[in-house]
Amino acid sequence: MTAARARLPIRWRITLVATVAVGAVLAVTAVALLGVLRANLVGELDRRLAAETDVLVALTLRRAAPQLERRPDLVVQVVEPDGTVSSSSSGADPTGERPVLAVPSRADEGVVSRSVDDPDLGELRVRATPVGEQGRWLVVARSEAELLQSLQAVRRALFVLVPLITGGVAVVVWVGVGRAFRPIDAMRETVSEISDRNLAQRVPEPATGDEVARLAVTMNDMLGRLEAASHRERQLVADASHELRSPVAAVRALVETRSVAGDDVEAHDAATLAAIVRLQALVEQLLELASQDAEGIRDPHPVDLDDVVLTQADVLRRTTGLAIDTTAVSAGQVTGDADALRRLVENLASNAARHAVGRVSFTLSERDGVVTLAVADDGPGIPEADRRRIFERFTRLDDARSADDAGAGLGLAIVAGITARHRGSVAVDDDPVLGGARFVVRFPTSPTP
């Protein structure tokens, strides 16, 4: 049953639920209406009996056995204390043998009203009223035939109207839900036609301003992000192919010309090895970018970023002739991927060392739940117009800061990706002390993966 209900289209389900709910409400309302109507009709009949009883009581008090008026719609009996009928209307007892219509009990001290089903007269509404102090009772009754006919007419009308209204509601809900789902059907048809080759297509956005319109806007935003991601992927493939072409061609040329190198075989091999190292570094950077696109933070745990910074600074001291300043490095711990954070520091340090004239400085501090890392050099700096695009992939500047051809323009893009994965931020400005570029990275101490 659950599987069948799950397979039922949502339009059918909404219509079915609405129809059942409306039908149940109308059925309960009909029953309540009949109850209220019967109570009102009975109350009106009791009021008429009370008015007629007052007149008959006065007649009964003046005569011991009054001659009661012959009225076919009114049944009257005078009941003695011993329970016998001393006088009755002709409608009540044409043969003189009818028993008492309503026998008051000893507990009945006042007016008594009740319904009685008489085999000859049918259903009656009876009112018994004490007369005088002798224990006599005056019993007045009217037929409930009109009352029952009215109730039956209303019942028949409701028997027709309730299903008719319920069916009308079902039709209205079916049509209304169909109209509401029409934009969704249009979106579904559009989405079914979208592939990786036409991500620029968008679903129609209805001008209703409701949940369906917001769904269309959300889907278009998603398609926009997918289109941008697809564009970045194609751009990465194109840029990677372009960047790999030069080192691969260089390696091939060096390998092909080794046999004619003569006495310069050793230098030739060194050049070949350098080209291979450059090619390997480029491939590793591409793999790093691919892993950033595919994964979040792997195995997050606390990382002492000051240890990473001091280790990388020591590497620069041993491998370069630059002056390395780490006096402003204090304790700072970040929760994240240790390998990725080491690559971030290494890329920033390598970038600073490649463009520095004679000095590189590291700064690290932790305050108010934020760890701030700054790496500065005394090189030419970065123009303000280029400070945003240098974090894009395969971006190399045309000024003195990119005079060498050692990089492929991926190092800072990797830094930006690692920072984003750790819910941090990275920016570049001018260092007020060294005068060159200063890269500032900020991490929350415990980023959410």
N, C-alpha and C positions, 0 to 999 in steps of 0.2 A: 504493500500500500504506500509506503514511503517512497519507493522508486517510482511508482505511478504518479504520485503527487509531484515529485521532482521533475518528471518529464512533462507535466502539464504546463503549457505556456503561461507566462506571467499575466498576460491579458485575460486568459480564461480564469486564472486564480483570483485576480482582483474582482472580476465580474461575479464569480461564484460567491466569494466572501461577501461582497456588497449585497448581492441578491438575498443570500441567506440571512444576513443581518437585518436588512429592511423587512423581509418577510416575517422574521421573528418579532420585530418591533411592531409591525402592523397587526400580527395575530394577537399579541398581548394587548395592544391598544383596542382591538375589536372586542376582545373578551371584557376588558375594563369598561368600554363604552356600553356594552349590553348590560353589565351589572349596574352601572350608574343610571342608565335609562330605565331599567326595571325598578330601581329604588325610587326614582322620581315619579314613575307612573303609579307605583303602589302608594307613594305618599299622597299624590293627587287624589287617588281613589279613597284613601282613608279620610282625607279632608272632606270629600263629598259625603261619605258615610257619616262623618261627625256632624255635619250640618243637618242632614236628614234625621239623624238620631235625636238631636235636640228637639226637633218638632214632634217626633213620635213619643218622646219621653213625656212631653207636656200633655199629650192626648192620653197617654196611659195613666198618668197621675189623676186625671179627671174621671176616668172610667175604669172600672174594675176589669171589664172585658171590652175594650173599644172595638168598634167596627173599623177594621183597617182597610185602607184604600186598595183597590185592585190595580196593581201595577206590575206588568210582566217583568220589568227590569229591576224591581226591588222586591226582596224577600224579607219578610218580617215575622218574628215569633215573639210571643210573650211567654216566658218560662216561669212557672211557679217555684216556690222554694223546694218542693219535693221532686222537681225535675220534669214535671209534666207540662205540656204545651196547653195553655188556657185559651190562647187566641193566636191566629196566624192569618197572614194575607192569603188570598186565593192563589197567588203565584207560588207561595211557599208550600201550601198543602191543599191542593184541590180536592183530595179524597178524604182529608182529615186524619190520615194515618201516618204522616211523615214524622219521624223522630226529631229531636232537638238538633239543630244544625251545629251549635256550639254549646257544650255543657261546661259552664264555669266550674272550676274546682274550688274547694274551700279556701285555698290560698289566694284566690283571685278576689281582691277587695275593691278594685277599681275597674276602669274600662279595659277590656281585653280585645286586641285585634289580631287576627290570624287568618291564614288561607286554608280553605277546606275543599277537598275534592269530593263532591257529591255525585253518586252514580247517576242520578236523573238530571240534576241541574248543572252538572259540570263543575269546573273550578270556580269557587266563590271566595270573595274577600269578606270576612265576617267581622262584625263589631258587636260585642256584648257589653251592655251598660246596665249597672244596677239601677232599679227604679224604686224609690221610696225606701221605707225601713222594714218592709215585710219580707225582704229576701227575694223579691221578684227581679227578673232580668228581662231586658229588652234586647233581642237578637235581631240585628239588621245586617243584611248581606246583599252584595251586588256581584254580578257575574264578572269574571276576569277575562271574558272572551275578547273584548276590545283591547285590553292590555296585552293579551297573548298575541293577538293579530298584529298589533303594532310592533311587538318584539320580533315576531316572525318576519314581518316585512323588512325591518332593519337587518335582521340576521341574513335574509336572502340577499339584500343589497351589499352587505359586507362580504358575503360569500363570493360575490362577483367582483366587488371593488378591490379586495385585498390581493387576489391573484393578478388582477389587471394592473394595479399600481406596482406590484412587485415585478411583473413582466416589463412594465414601462421603465422602471428603475434599471432593470438589467440591460435593456436596450440603450438607455442613456449612458450607463457606465461603460458598456461595450464600445459605443461610439466615442465617448469622451476619452477613454483610455487609448483607443486606436489613434485618435487625433494627437494625444499627448506623446504617443510612441512613434508617431510618424517621423519627427526629427531624428529619433534614435535609429530607426530603420535606414534613414538617409545616411547617417554617420556610419552605420554598419556596412552599408554597400560601398561607401567611399573607402573605409578602412580595408575592406576585402580587396580593393583594387590597388592599394598602396604596396609597393615592394621596395627593395633596397635601391632600385633604379629611379624611383620617382618619389623620394621622400619630401620633395618640395610641395606636394599636394596636401591640401588641408581639408578637414571635414567642415561641412556647413555649420555656421553658428546661428541658431534661431534668435530672433530679437525679442524673446519672451522674458529674459532676465531671471528665469527660474533655474531649478537644479539641472534641467537638461541643457540649458545654455551654458551653465558653469561647467558641466561635463564636457561640452564641445570645446570650450576655451582651454580646459585642462588637457584634453587630448591634443589640441593644436600645439600647446606648449610642449607636450611630450614629443610630438612629431618634430617640432623645431629643435629640441635637444638632440633627437636622433639624427636629424639632418646635419646638425653641427658636428656631432660625433663622427658621422660617416665622412663628412668633409675633412675633418682632422685626420681620420684614418687614411683617406686617399692622399692627403697632403703629406702625411708621414711617409707613406710608401714612395711617393714621388721624390720627396726630399732625401730619403734614405738611399734610393737608387742613384740619385745625383751625387750624393756624398760618397757612396761606395765605389762609384765608377772611377774616380781619380786614383785612390790607393790600389784598387785592383789592377788598373792599367799600369800603375807604376811598378807593382810587384811583377806583373807579367813581363814588362819591358826589362827589368833588372835580371829576371831569371833567363830571358832569352839572350841577353847580351853578356852573360857571365863568361861564356867560352871565349869571348874576344876581349876580356878585361885585361889580359896580360899580367903585368906586375901589380896592378891595382886590384887584385882579386880580394884582398882583405878589406879594402875600402868599399869595394863593390858589395861584398857580403854584409858589411855594416849598414850600408844604405838599404839593402834588401831587408835586413832585419828591422831597421827603423820603419820602413814602409809596412811591414807585417805587424809591428807593434801598434802603429797608428790604426791599421785596419782592425786589429783585435780590440783596441779601445773603443772604436766606433761601434763595433758589433755589440760590445758589452753595454755601451750606453743605450743602444737601441733596445736591447733586452730589458734594461732597467726601465725604460719608458713603457714598454709593453707590460711589464709587471705592475707598474703604477696604474695603468688603465684597467687592469684585470682584477686587482686585489685591493683590499683595505690594509689595515695595519696587521701584520703577521706577528703572532705571539707577543702581544704588548706586555711589557714589564718595566719597572723603574730603571732608568738609565742615568748614570752620573755624567751629565754632559761636560762638566769641567774636566773629567779624566780624558774624555774624547778630545777636547780642545787642546789640552796640554800635550797629549800624545802626538797630535798632528803638528803642533808647533815645534816639538822636538824633531820631527821628521824634516821640517823645513830648515831648521838650524843645521842639520847634518848634510842636507842635499843641496842647499843653496848658500850663497854668500850674503844673504840678507840679514838685517838686524830684526830679530823677532821679539816683540814686546808682549808679555803675558802678565804684567803686574796688575792689571785690572780684572783678572779672571778670578772669580770667587765661586763658591759652591752653587750648583744648580742641577736639579733633577727633573727629568721629563719622563712620563710614562708613554712608551711607544716601542717602535721597532729599532733595536740597537744597531743592526747592520745599516738600515736606511739612514739613521742619524749620523753614523760614521761617514757614510758616503756624502751626506750633506756638508758636513764640516770639511771633508777632504776636497770637495768641489769648490767650496768657498775659499779654502786656503790655496789651492792650486791656481784659481783665478786671480787671487791677490798677488801671489808670487810671480805669476806670468807677466803682470803689468806693473809691478812695483819697481821703483828706481833703486831703493836701498833699504826700505823699511816696511814691515807689516806688523800690525797690532791686532790683538785679540782682546775682546771685552765680554765678560759673562757675569750676569747678576740675576737674582731671583727676588721678586717683590710682589706682594699681593696676589699670589697664585700665578704669576707670569714669569717665565724665564726668558731673558733677553740676551741674545748673542749678536755681537757686532764684530765684523772683520773688515779692517781698513788697510789701505795701502797708500803710498805717496806717488802713485802714477798719475797719468793725465786726467783721470776722472771720467765720468760719463755725462754727456750732454743731457739736459733735463728732458728734451723731447724724446730721447731714446730710453729713458729709465723704466718705461713700462714694457716696451716690446723686447727688451733683452731677455726676458723670462720666457719668450716664445721659442718654440723648437726651431733649430737651424737658423738662429738669428746671429749674425756677426756684423759688427759695426764697421763703418768705412773710415774711421778716424785712426789716430795713433794707437788707441787701445786695442785695435784688432790688426795691427801691422804685421804680426806674425801669423802664420797659418797653422798653428799647432792644434787648434780646436775646431770642432765641427758645429759649434753653436748649440750643444746639447747640455752642457754642464749646468748652466743656470736654469734651464728648463727642468732638469732633474731636481734641482734645489726647490723650485716652486712646487713641483709635484709632491715631493716628500713633505714639505711644509703644509700643503693643503690636506694631505692624508692625516696629519697630526693636528688638524684644526688650528693651525697657526697662520702667521702672516709674514711676508718678506717684502722688503722695500730697499731702495738704494738712494743715497744722497751724498753730499760732499762732506768729507771728514774735516772738522774744524781745526784739527791739530796737524795732520799729515797733508791735508790739502787734496788728496786723491779721492777715490771712491770708497764709500763705506756701506757695506751690506748689513742690514739689521733684520734679524729673524726673531720673532716672538712666538713662544709656545705656551699654552696652558700647562700647568704641571701635571694634570691628569686629563688628557683629551679623551672624548668618547670616540671609539673606533667607528 
